Amino acid sequence: MTHPPLATPRLMGLYLRLTCVPAIWGGTFIAGRIVSAHVPAASAAFIRFVLASLALLLALHLSHGLRTLTQITRRQLLGTMALGATGILAYNLFFFHALANMPAGRTSLIVALNPAITLLAAAVLLGERLSPIRWLGVGLALLGVWIVVTHGDLSQLMSSVGQGELSMLGAVCAWAAYTLIGRRVLQGLSPLLATLWASMWGALFLGVLAVRDLPTLPSSAFTASVWASLVFLGVLGTAVGFVWYYEGITKLGAARTVVFNNLVPIFGVLLGWLVLDESVSTSVILGGGMAIAGIFLVNRVKASPPN
């Protein structure tokens, strides 16, 4: 009989860090909302991933040494380029554009569609079979986000969808592509190294787009709150969150770790209310609760031992 691991101080510390990860990722919507009010999407994302790449380089140096940076095959290099194009370039352009047009809390709830859309894409494109309970989770998540987007009036979907909602749907699709590509790219490549290369590719792609914006951006746009938000997005939201999350996967297994993702929309709505004074309507509570319940069902997989 297998017994659960004892609650040692080291394990309790890991659980504390894993609880901080969704809080950090929920906070990225608030930071993104602050930045998007002053800085164009391409420039904001470019600065974010320059900072993220530097932080990830430091993490690689401390964990495996910088010499491992070049231990990558040509196929893996092309794969990380695809990751940079989808999960970094496309996702962040959509992400910042959405936050420039809608509240952070509502945006974080639409992101709750990520697991559902990824599973649907895997079923349609890769022929993966979904269990009935996962189909139920996908349906609940879709219905919950539908309630949030329409403010509770399900008949007003088309009139309720604006630039922000469409941009966030684009971000969800970009992340689904990133996830599915990552399944193959991560074979034989550490998650840290894959994310570092993806971040560097993404920063390069974003830099090409940001060239037209940065020279004309007034220095007054980069206030203390904007810089603090960019550092939060790059260092905490990307580098620290990633390292802690994959530490959980390594020590607890993917099934136990992925459950913590369910807390991201909750922190997004809560922090939007606390920090940005965003209203929390009945439709947000009801739809958000349904979306989060759907995520739990989607992620309800048999726990695997730590790998």
N, C-alpha and C positions, 0 to 999 in steps of 0.2 A: 504493500500500500504506500502510495506517495503522499508525503505530508507537505503542506505549504511551508515555505521558508520561514525561519524564525525572524521575528521583528528585531533584528540587531540594529544598533545605532547606524551602521553603514547603510543597511537596507532602508531604514526610516529616512535617512538623508536622501536616498535615491527617490523614494516616494514623494518627499517634499519638493525635490527638483522637478519631478514629473508633474506635480500639481502646479508649479510655477510656470511650466511651459505653456499650457493653454491660457494662463493669465497674461503671459508675455504676448502670445499670438493674438489674444483678444485686444490687447493694448495696441497692436499694430494698426488696427482700424482707427483708433483715436489719433495716433501719431500721423497716420496717412491723411486723415481728415484735416489736421492742422497744416501739414505740408502742402496739400493740394490747393489750399486757399491762397497760397503765395507763389508756388513754383510749378511750372508746367510738368506734365506727367513724365516725359522722357528725361528731363533734367533731374527731377526728384528721384526717379528710379536709378538713373546713372550714378548719382552720388551715393544712394543707398548701397548699391552693389560694389562700388569701389571700396566703401568702408567694410562691407561684408567680406569681400575678397581678402582684404588686409587682415581682418580678424581670423578668417579661416586659415590663412597662411600661417598665422601665429599658432593656431590650434594644431596644425599639421606639424609645425616645427617642434612643438612641445610633446606631441604624442608619437610621431613616427620619424621625424626629421624631414627637412626640405628635399633631401635627395629622392624621396619617394614620389615627388611631384612629377618626375619624368618617367616613372614606371607605369606606363600606360601604352596600350597598343594603338595602332592607327584606327582600328574599328571602334575601340572605346573612345578615342578622341573625337571621332565623328559623332558617336552617340552622345557625348557630353555637349557637343555643339547643338544637337537637336534639343537636348534638355535646356540649354541656354536660350534657344529660340522660343521654346514653348513656356516653360515654367518661370523663366526670368524676364525675357523681353515681352512676350505677348501678355503673360499674366499681369505684370506690373503696370504696363500701359493701361490695360483695362481697369486694374485695381485703383490706380490714382485717378483715372477719369471718372470712375464710379463715385469715389469719395468726394470729388469736386461737385457732384450733383445730387447726393443723397446722404442722409444721416449715417453715422458710423454704425449704430446699433442695427439698423435695417440691413445695411450692407453685410454685416457679420452673419446675419441670419440667412441671407441668400447663399453665402458660402457654405452653409450647412448642406447644400445640394451636392457638394464635392463627392462624397462617397457614393451617392445614388447615381450621379451622372457617370462616374468612373465605372461602376458595376454595369450600367446599361451599355456603355461603350465596349466593355470587355465582352458582354454577351453578344452584341451585334457584330462587332468587328473580329473578335477572336473566338467566337463560338463557345464561350464559357457558360455553363449552366448555373442558374440561380435557384436556390431552394425557395419554397413557398414563403417562408418567414422573411427571407431577404426581399422578395418581391413586395411583401407587405410593408417592409421598411422603406423601400423605394417609393411606394405609393404614399405613405404617411409623410415622408420628407417633401415630396412634390406638393401635396395638399397643404402642408404647413407653410411652405414658402409662398404658395398661391394666396393663402389668407393674409400673410404679411404684406405682399406686394399690392393686393387689392384693398388693403385696410379693412378686410372682413367682408367686402361685397364681392363675392366670387363672380358675379355677372359682369363686373367692370374690369376684366383682365386687360383688354386691349387699351382702354383709356387710362389704365393705371401704370402701364409700362412706359417709362421714359428713358432718357439717355443713361441715367444711372443704373437702372435695372438691366437694360440691355448690355451695358458694359460689364456688369458683374456676372451676367450669364456668360459673356465671352471669357471672363477670367476663370469661371468654373470649368468651361470646356478646355481652356488652355492648360489648366492644372490636371484635368483628366488625361490629356495627351501626355503631359510631363510624367504622370504616374505610370502610365502604360509603357512609355518608352523606357522609363527607369527600371522596370522589371527586367528588361533585357540588358541594359547598360550596366546595371549593378552586379551582374554575374561576373565574378572575378575581379571586381573593382570595389574598394571600400566606399561606403556611403560618404565619408568625409571627403575623400579625394574626388568622387563624382560630383558632389555639391560644389567643391572649390572650383573645379574646371567649369562646371555649368555657370557659376557666378562670374568667373572671369570672362567666359564667352558672352554672357548676358551683359556685363559691363561694357564690353567692346561694342556689341550691337547697339546698346542704348547710347553709348558715346557718339556713335555716328549720327543718331537722331538728335542728340542734345547739342551738337555743335551749333546748330542754328539758333538755339534758345539761350545758351549760357552767356555768350558775349553781350546780349541785349538785356539780360536780367539785371535789374537795379540791385545794388548791394543792400538796399533797405528791405528787399524781399527775404533776406537771410537773417531773420531776427533770432534772438536767443532761443525762443520756443521752436522755431523751425530747425535750427541746428540740433537742439536736444532731441527733437522728433526723428531727424535723419539718423543720428547716432543710435537712438533706440531701435529704429527699423533695421539698420545695418548690423550693429553689433549684437544687440539682444535678440531682436526678432528673427534674425537669420543665423548668425554664427552660434551664439550661446544656446538658443532654442534648439537648433539642429543637433549640437553636440550632446546636450542633455537628453533629447528625445532618442537618439540612437544609442546612448548609454543604456536607456531603459530597454530597448529592443535586444541589446546584447546580453543584459543580465536577467531580464524578466521574460523575454520572448515577445514577439510581435503582438499576439492576441491580448496580453495583459496591458501592454503599453498603448495600443491604439485606442483603448477605451477612454484615455485621458483627452483625446481629441474632441469628445462629446462636450467638454466644458468650454470650448472656444467661443461658440455663439453666446453662451451665458455670460462669460466675462465681457464679450464685445458689447452686449446690451447694457450690462451693469456699469461698465466703465463709461460708455456713452452718456448714461444718465448722471453719473457722479462727476465726470470731468467736463463734459460739454453741455450738461444740462438738457440733454435730449429727452423728449417726452416718451413715456412707455405706455402705449395704448393697449386696450383690451385685445385688439387684433394681433399686436406684436406678442403679447403674452400667450394667447391661444395658439397662434400659428407657430410661434417659436417653440412652444412646448411640443407640438405635434412633430415639427421638423427634428427636434432633438430626440424624441422618442423613435422616430424613423431611423436616425443615425445609429441608435443603440441596437435596433433590430438588424440593420445592415451589417454592423460590426459584430453581431453575435455569432462568433465562430468558436470552435473547440479550442480551448487554450493549448498552446504548444509549449514544450519545455524551452528554457533559455537556450539559444544557439551560440 
